[in-house]
Every structure is written in C-alpha cells, then in structure tokens.
Amino acid sequence: MKKSFKNLLATAVVLLLALVLVAFVACNGKNPLEEKLNDLQNKLNGIEATTTEKAVTLYIGEKQFDVTTRLSFVHELLKQLFSEGKISAYTYSGSDLNAFASQIDDLDQNFSEGKYYSVWHNVDNDSLKAVYDEAWHPSRAFKKQGEFASFSATEFKGKELFYSNVGVSILPLVDGCVYAILID
C-alpha cells in the first residue's frame, strides 16, 4: 500500500513538472533553437527578410498574382494563396525551412519527361541567382553576364528573371520584385 502511494505521488509530481514545462514553453512562444534557425533564415546572404509591407508579383505558370503582403518568403506566400483558395494545390515535403514542392496549383511536373518546377526571380542579389553551367541549365535559360559570374536568366512576361539558387523556403520576398514558378 505504501509503495503504490509513493508511485502515485511520484507520477503526480512528474506530471506536474511536465505541465509546468509545457506552460513555460507555450508562454515563451518559440523555443530558442527554433528562434535561432528563423534568425539565420531571415538573414540569407545580406538580404534580411522582413515583415514590412511589400508588393510583389508571383507567376505560377501563366497565372499572375499581384500581392501586397507582410510575409517573408515565397513558401509562405504559396501557403497563403492555397489557404485562401487562390490556387488549387500546394503540397510539399520537408519542413518550412526546407520545403520541396511536390504540387503547385495545376502545374504538372513529369520527371520521366524531364519536366520539373523551376523558380525564377529578379531580386538583385547574386547569391540568390544560379550560376550558368554550360553542361546543365534549365531549357529556357540563357547566359547573362554579371559583374563576377554568368547567371542563368530568362525573359518572362517582359521581365528578365534569374534562375533561383535557393528554394522557395528561403527565397525572400522583396518589395517590387517578380517571382515565377514555371515548368522546365
């Protein structure tokens, strides 16, 4: 009888400590590791993602979305467009820090035919632009000479866009910029 009372008391103490810990984390918001990862993500190569209001244009195939938002990354914008019913699908694997898109709206990837999503933008930052490779580059790309390197670029809807060197998770939304998700 004494042993079961001690076990019951020990279990109650452990549960109480667990509840206090959960309450502390819930009141504190994010855990420190998550905050650090978000800070690093928000400071990609000198472009600090902000929650200030910005106007951007996003093309998903031929569909154009002119958006004013406080979001920081293309991935967040895609999730918002899907949740608002403006696009029919946005599925991805991985986490918000390393999302790999498997379906965006009605754009169909077909790996067996060499058709896949390509992400383009006109953010003026060389670290976000893919370097042109003679052996491999998206089918629509042409070589665009930059100050220190040649980049993969394309003309789309009257805008010169660069093939993205980063995925949608860490491609920052910058005021006045154009983004395109196309099939190549």
Disulfide bonds with the S-S distance in Angstrom:
none
